[in-house]
Amino acid sequence: MSVRPETRPETDPVLHERLVPAVGRSYFPIALAARLPYAMMVVGVLTLVVAARGSMTLGGINSAVVGAGTALVGPLIGAAVDRWGQRPVLLVVGIVNCVSLLVMSWVVFTTLPDWAVLVTAFAIGASAPQVGPMSRSRLVALIGRAIVPGRRAPVFNATMSYESGADEIVFVFGPVIVGLLATANPVAPVVGAAVLTGVFVGAFALHPSARVARGTASTDTGSEPARAPATALLAPRLLVLVLGVLGIGLMFGTVLTSLTAVMEDLGHTGQAGLIYGTMGVGSAVLALSVGRFPASFSLRSRWVWFAAVMVAGVIGYAVAPSLGLITVALLVTG
């Protein structure tokens, strides 16, 4: 369902008059800043390992291990949130993530073997705070409480459009911040991510809205909620979706690693994040435009058309002869 012109996020009075007061005006800047460390981790670890250990291969492996840690442990963090609520889980993973980032900034410069760096990279990914999904969970719960039934659909669409745009915005500025900090010192992005995690993830965990998304492993009567069987995870339709998301992740990962190699050849390794951030610009523009798409532009059509654009952008990136054309190709790909 698309958002009708009279209910777009920027003009919808219900969104501003009902949802914002319900969640608090401080919520949105805190939730936005709390996402930044996640957007800085992969690029920051890659940049740091390449600079400290002098190996592009090791840097690429470490950045992949960060992603693997998030993919493997992320569902367990979600299960913990379902059981105990967001606040305690966020506080624990935030502390672990902050410590892991600081350990990485130290261990990479020691004489410890490469596996020690890999273990630290896995810990960084495994403890990555899932701020985006938790933010959406809070806002959906608040929409159900604060918005009258007849207005929930447009407000929900406007909120999800904002949430998608917020994710993309941090993935624009995250790599850019990494690039800017890395020009001063390659360890600065990782330390900066640790500081942001400690301050803003902590603030997000302690925000009053965390009470809305409490643990739901049991109901007030003590009975267990209905659960889908484990075999549902092997449903063909779900596996196709997983493979599609995996392909997108592989695309972003390979582009980051190859772009870092290109920038190293040009003598500007620390600026790879700046160029990589142009992908996020394209993604953010599209995410913020989704609410304006007509209902006739179906989800299936969007997947097909934008997948074709992404493939064309990746091909253009692979054959681009100059940094300027690489930047344009990444903008289109994003």
C-alpha positions in Angstrom: 0.0 0.0 0.0 1.4 3.4 -0.9 0.9 6.5 1.1 -1.7 8.9 -0.3 -0.6 12.5 -1.0 -2.7 13.7 1.9 -1.0 11.4 4.4 2.7 11.7 3.4 5.1 11.7 6.3 6.1 15.3 6.0 2.5 16.6 6.0 0.5 14.0 8.0 -0.8 15.8 11.1 -1.7 12.6 12.8 1.9 11.4 12.6 3.2 14.6 14.1 0.4 15.4 16.5 -0.2 11.8 17.9 2.8 9.6 17.3 5.6 12.1 18.0 4.1 13.1 21.4 3.5 9.5 22.2 7.1 8.4 21.7 8.7 11.7 22.7 10.6 14.3 20.6 14.0 13.1 21.8 13.3 9.6 20.5 14.0 10.1 16.8 17.4 11.8 17.1 18.5 9.2 19.7 17.3 6.3 17.6 19.0 7.8 14.5 22.4 8.3 16.2 22.2 4.9 17.8 22.2 3.3 14.4 25.5 4.9 13.3 27.9 2.5 15.0 26.4 -0.4 13.1 26.9 1.4 9.8 30.6 2.2 10.8 31.7 -1.3 12.0 32.3 -3.2 8.8 34.0 -0.3 7.0 35.9 0.7 10.1 37.2 -2.8 10.8 38.2 -3.3 7.2 40.1 0.1 7.1 41.8 -0.5 10.4 43.0 -4.1 9.7 44.3 -3.1 6.3 46.2 -0.2 7.7 47.5 -2.1 10.8 48.3 -5.5 9.3 49.0 -4.5 5.7 46.8 -7.2 4.2 43.8 -6.6 2.0 42.9 -10.3 2.3 42.9 -10.2 6.1 40.9 -7.0 6.1 38.3 -8.4 3.8 38.0 -11.6 5.8 37.6 -9.6 9.0 34.9 -7.5 7.6 33.1 -10.6 6.4 33.5 -12.1 9.9 31.8 -9.0 11.4 28.8 -9.6 9.1 28.8 -13.4 9.9 28.7 -12.6 13.6 25.7 -10.4 13.2 23.9 -12.9 11.0 24.5 -15.8 13.3 23.9 -14.2 16.7 21.4 -11.5 15.6 18.4 -14.0 15.8 19.5 -15.0 19.3 19.5 -11.3 20.3 16.0 -11.0 18.9 14.9 -14.1 20.9 16.4 -12.6 24.0 14.4 -9.4 23.4 11.2 -11.4 23.0 11.9 -13.0 26.4 13.3 -10.2 28.5 12.5 -7.0 26.6 14.6 -4.5 24.8 16.2 -2.5 27.7 18.2 -5.2 29.5 19.3 -6.9 26.2 20.4 -3.6 24.7 22.4 -2.6 27.7 24.2 -5.9 27.7 25.0 -6.1 24.0 25.9 -2.4 24.0 28.5 -2.9 26.7 29.9 -6.0 25.0 30.0 -4.3 21.6 31.7 -1.2 23.0 34.4 -3.3 24.7 34.9 -5.5 21.6 35.5 -2.4 19.4 38.0 -1.0 21.9 39.7 -4.4 22.0 40.0 -4.5 18.2 41.7 -1.0 18.3 44.3 -2.6 20.5 44.7 -6.2 19.4 45.2 -5.3 15.7 48.5 -3.5 16.6 49.9 -6.3 18.8 51.9 -9.3 17.8 49.0 -11.6 18.5 48.2 -13.9 15.6 45.6 -13.1 13.0 43.0 -15.5 14.5 42.9 -13.2 17.6 41.8 -10.3 15.3 39.2 -12.6 13.7 37.8 -13.6 17.0 37.5 -9.9 18.0 35.8 -9.1 14.7 33.3 -11.9 15.3 32.6 -10.5 18.7 32.0 -7.0 17.2 29.4 -8.4 14.8 27.8 -10.8 17.2 27.2 -8.0 19.8 26.0 -5.4 17.2 22.9 -3.7 18.7 19.9 -4.2 16.5 18.6 -0.7 16.9 16.7 -0.5 13.6 14.4 -3.5 14.1 13.9 -2.6 17.8 13.0 1.0 16.8 10.4 -0.3 14.3 9.0 -2.7 17.0 8.5 0.2 19.4 6.9 2.5 16.8 4.5 -0.3 15.6 3.4 -0.9 19.2 2.9 2.8 19.7 0.9 3.2 16.5 -1.4 0.4 17.8 -1.9 2.4 21.1 -1.9 6.0 20.1 -3.5 6.1 16.6 -7.2 5.5 16.0 -7.8 2.4 13.8 -9.0 4.4 10.8 -5.7 6.2 10.6 -3.2 3.5 11.5 -2.6 2.3 7.9 -1.3 5.7 6.5 0.6 6.5 9.7 2.2 3.0 9.6 3.2 3.6 6.0 4.7 7.0 6.8 6.5 5.6 9.8 8.0 2.7 7.8 9.1 5.0 5.1 10.9 7.2 7.6 12.5 4.1 9.3 13.7 2.8 5.9 15.1 6.3 5.1 16.7 6.5 8.5 18.5 3.2 7.9 19.8 4.4 4.6 20.8 7.8 5.9 23.1 6.2 8.5 24.6 4.0 5.8 25.4 7.2 3.9 27.0 9.0 6.8 28.5 5.9 8.5 31.1 5.2 5.8 31.6 8.9 5.3 32.4 9.4 9.0 34.8 6.4 8.8 36.5 7.9 5.8 36.9 11.3 7.5 38.2 9.9 10.8 40.5 7.4 9.0 42.3 10.3 7.3 43.4 11.4 10.7 44.1 7.9 12.2 43.0 4.5 11.1 42.0 3.6 14.6 39.7 6.6 15.0 36.6 5.1 13.3 36.6 2.1 15.5 37.1 4.1 18.7 34.5 6.6 17.5 32.0 3.7 16.9 32.7 2.5 20.5 31.9 6.0 21.9 28.7 6.3 19.9 27.6 2.9 21.0 28.2 3.7 24.7 26.4 7.0 24.5 23.5 6.6 22.1 22.8 2.9 22.3 22.7 3.4 26.0 20.3 6.3 25.6 18.1 4.3 23.3 18.0 1.4 25.8 17.0 3.7 28.6 14.5 5.8 26.7 11.0 5.5 28.2 9.6 4.0 24.9 11.5 0.8 25.7 8.7 0.0 28.1 6.3 -0.3 25.1 8.2 -3.3 23.6 8.4 -5.6 26.5 9.2 -9.3 26.4 6.4 -11.4 24.9 7.6 -14.9 25.5 4.6 -15.4 27.8 1.3 -13.7 28.2 -0.3 -12.3 31.3 -2.0 -15.7 31.9 1.4 -17.5 31.8 0.5 -19.4 28.6 3.0 -19.7 25.8 2.2 -17.8 22.5 1.6 -19.7 19.3 4.8 -20.6 17.6 5.4 -21.7 14.0 7.2 -25.1 13.6 10.9 -25.1 12.8 10.2 -26.5 9.4 8.6 -23.2 8.4 12.1 -21.8 8.1 12.6 -24.1 5.1 9.5 -22.9 3.2 10.5 -22.3 -0.5 9.1 -18.8 -0.4 11.1 -17.9 2.6 14.3 -19.4 1.2 13.9 -17.4 -2.0 13.7 -14.2 0.2 16.7 -15.2 2.2 18.7 -15.9 -1.0 17.7 -12.5 -2.4 18.8 -10.7 0.8 22.0 -12.8 0.8 22.7 -11.7 -2.8 22.3 -8.0 -1.8 24.7 -8.5 1.1 27.2 -10.2 -1.1 27.0 -7.3 -3.5 27.6 -4.7 -0.8 30.5 -6.7 0.7 32.3 -7.4 -2.5 31.9 -3.8 -3.6 33.4 -2.6 -0.3 36.4 -4.9 -0.5 37.1 -4.2 -4.2 36.7 -0.5 -3.7 39.1 -0.5 -0.8 41.6 -2.3 -3.0 41.2 0.3 -5.8 41.6 3.2 -3.3 44.7 1.5 -1.9 46.2 1.3 -5.4 45.5 5.1 -5.7 47.1 5.7 -2.3 43.9 6.7 -0.6 42.9 3.6 1.4 41.3 5.7 4.2 39.0 7.4 1.8 37.3 4.3 0.6 34.4 4.9 3.0 33.8 8.3 1.5 33.3 6.9 -2.0 31.4 3.8 -0.6 28.9 6.2 1.0 27.6 7.3 -2.4 25.8 3.9 -2.5 23.9 5.0 0.6 22.9 8.3 -1.0 21.1 6.4 -3.8 19.5 4.0 -1.3 18.4 6.9 0.9 16.8 8.8 -2.0 14.9 5.7 -3.1 13.8 4.8 0.5 12.4 8.3 1.1 10.6 8.2 -2.3 8.8 4.9 -1.7 5.9 6.6 0.0 5.3 8.5 -3.2 5.1 5.5 -5.5 1.6 4.9 -6.9 -0.3 1.7 -5.9 -0.1 0.6 -9.5 3.6 0.2 -9.1 3.4 -3.2 -7.4 6.0 -4.7 -5.0 6.8 -7.3 -7.6 7.4 -4.7 -10.3 9.6 -2.7 -7.9 11.7 -5.8 -7.2 12.2 -6.6 -10.9 12.9 -3.0 -12.1 15.2 -2.1 -9.2 17.1 -5.4 -9.4 17.8 -4.6 -13.1 19.0 -1.2 -12.2 21.3 -2.6 -9.5 22.7 -5.2 -11.9 23.4 -2.4 -14.4 25.1 -0.3 -11.8 27.3 -3.2 -10.6 28.4 -3.9 -14.2 29.1 -0.2 -14.7 31.2 -0.2 -11.5 33.2 -3.2 -12.7 34.2 -1.6 -16.0 34.4 2.1 -14.9 37.8 3.4 -16.0 38.0 6.4 -13.5 37.1 7.2 -10.0 34.5 9.7 -11.1 32.6 7.0 -13.1 33.0 4.6 -10.2 31.3 7.1 -8.0 28.4 7.5 -10.5 28.0 3.7 -10.8 27.9 3.3 -7.0 25.3 6.0 -6.8 23.1 4.2 -9.3 23.7 0.8 -7.7 22.7 2.1 -4.2 
